[in-house]
Structures are given as structure tokens and as C-alpha cells.
């Protein structure tokens, strides 16, 4: 009995398999017939590829697609202070196209190679690396990675750091919005500043259509060159509507439009002092060197020498005072004992 039951179950299973295979074969044949049919002349125009995309790109019209797949690796070294760490977090919020990585040990000389390898693994086109020395000095590296020939790279000394939480400014913008990068006219006159402008655009310019970016432009990131340094500021584009008809009429007379546009600072703010530009990524031949740059160690040594000189001058004056007191002793008068 058991063998008969098993044979019946096997026969039913084989029948089901044959039915399923027949249905699948019929469906495949039907699809092949539909593909083999001729397309009517009226529908041929719809099937042909549309060349409007190429024409729009040639005319400079944006199609809104994610083509510039720019990624920036933002990383720091161990030993950074709280201020430097908050600055790094502020930069990450301003750069939705960034890639985050854990801290690196900057004590060894292979830190640059490590950063390059990590950037290649994370498919990053540029690198922003904050390096801290002696828990006091903050250096910023900006590097570009272009396939087999990475570079150039530049090293800055970061000073006058003020973060968003510290400033508590009234400006505000949408998180992930795209910025307008503003450079003053000096970035077009000097060649090394022109090179720095390209690195800033690669690092801080949010690509259009990025998945984490918002399709809005409501802030301006400004770079000013003064006193051989680069001053970085971040502003909100604020458009105000007049509340009354009289204000609207006055604004329209003065500005030519009913809305007034102003800039309100958001933060962070910092100053970059360029030290050296290298041909490669984190090394290589020197393309530019700032002759007026003085390292923070040299400045601290000068301050200590000045303090040491003040101490030595004070000690010399004390010794002179002692010698002067010793020399002011009156000689013995022989007439002092006459009337005793």
C-alpha cells in the first residue's frame, strides 16, 4: 500500500511540473511574437531615441541628473582638540558629498599614503585632512586624486577658528543645500591662488543631483585673500518681503524689485595661511612656497626668548641695585668720638 501511495504522489508531481513548464513556454513564445511584430509608422517616432538631452547639454541647460560624482574624504588625525573637532563636524554638515573616516595616527610619515589609500578605497576624488600638532597647531591638507597621477595638494595653517556653536549667529540655511562659492578678484590674478581656487571648488562645491544634497541654493561660501591669508566665511542668502504697501513701494524705487536680498553670517569662520603647494598628493615636488610664513614653533620660541630677556634684565637691575647700595656706605668720621 505504501508503495502505491508513493507512486501516485510522484505521478501527480510530474503532471504539475509538465503543466508549469508548458505555461512558461507559452509565455515565452508570446513575448517573442510581440517583439517580432513590426512597429507602426505612427509609433516609430515614440520609439526612436530623443536627442533633446544632448541638445540641452550643448546649450548649457541643466537636466538635473547626477553626473559630477564628486566625493570628498574628510578625516582628521589623533590628538585634535575640541575646537578642531567641532570645526571638522561643521565642515561635514556643509559638505553633503563627504565621506567620513575614523581618526588617523599622524606621528608616522606614512599618514599621507594611508589617506590616499583610504580615499581610493572610498572612491573619493578629493581629500580634506585636518592634522593637529602638539595639541595646539591645526594644519589643513587639501588634495586632489586623479587616477594614476594624484595631485596637487596644499598645506594650510588654520587660525582664528570660530565654530557655529561658539558664534551663535542668526544665520540659518537648509542642511544639505548647495552653496555659491564666491572668490575675490585676486584669485584670478595670481597663479597659485588660481590653483587653490580649483581645490576649494572640488572640496566645498556640492555636485548637482547628489543623493544627500537638497536642490536649493540658499547660502554663499566666500573666500577672501588679504594679508597673504585666505579668510573663509559662510553666509545665508536672506530674502525679505515688505510687510506694507508703502514699504514695498519704497523698496521697489530703491532696489528695482519688491524683495530685498541680504547676507547673514552662519559660520564657521576660519583663516587659512598657505604654507606650500605640492605637485603630488601629500608630497612631491614643491610648486609654491610661502616665503613669509613663520611656523608657530618659531613664534613661541621668540616669545620665550623675549620673556627670558625680560627676566635677565630684571636680574641685572637687581644686581646693579645691590652694588649701588654697597658703594653708598659713608666713611668713618674721626670727630664722632670727640663729644662722646
Protein Blocks (a to p, Z undefined) as FASTA:
>chain_A
ZZmmmmmmmmmmmmmmmmmmmmmmmmmmmmmmmmmpccdfklmmmmpccfklmmmmmnop
aehiafblcdddddddehiafklmmmmmmmmmmmmkbccdddddfkbmklmmmmmmmmmm
nopabdcddddehhlaccddddddehjlgcdddddddehiacfklnopabdcdehiacdd
dddfklmmpmklmmmmmmmmmmmmccehiakbccbdfbdcddddeehiacdddddddddd
dfbfklmmmmmmmnopabdcddddfbjcdddddfbdcfbehiajdfbdcfkbccfklmmm
mmmmmmmmmmmmmmmmmmmmmmmmmmmpccddfklmmmZZ
